[in-house]
Amino acid sequence: MSEKTRYSDEELAEFKQLILEKLAQAKEDYNLLRNTLMHRDNNDTIDTSPTFKVLEEGASVLSREEVGRLAQRQLKFIQHLQAALVRIENKTYGICRDTGKLISKERLKAVPHATLSIEAKERLDNSN
């Protein structure tokens, strides 16, 4: 039995749906952060507390720098998800860019924009 070299169209469709859902949420979060930066919503962060889970309990105001960093990080996440959609269309999604082997489904479900298998990622991290 030969080793699988790519995910099936059905599997790719499942991953695409997962990525589209994450992308919609990421864009919503990004717009919320952008509006906070531009003071368009006149709301305190109390109204958006689920979005800012990383903040310590009781923090009620984010500095512009913190919001800006969160917005930049969210934008980068959106770009990674969009690149993953392109890889799905090219049928190269889920193939490790280092080893050329399939990235595990578990990893892709946890990190749908991953381009490295766990082994390749650990090797890269250990070399730094």
Sequence and secondary structure as in RCSB ss.txt:
>XXXX:A:sequence
MSEKTRYSDEELAEFKQLILEKLAQAKEDYNLLRNTLMHRDNNDTIDTSPTFKVLEEGASVLSREEVGRLAQRQL
KFIQHLQAALVRIENKTYGICRDTGKLISKERLKAVPHATLSIEAKERLDNSN
>XXXX:A:secstr
     S  HHHHHHHHHHHHHHHHHHHHHHHHHHHHHTT S   GGGGTTTTTTS TT     HHHHHHHHHHHH
HHHHHHHHHHHHHHTT TTB TTT SB  HHHHHHSTT  S HHHHHHHHHH 
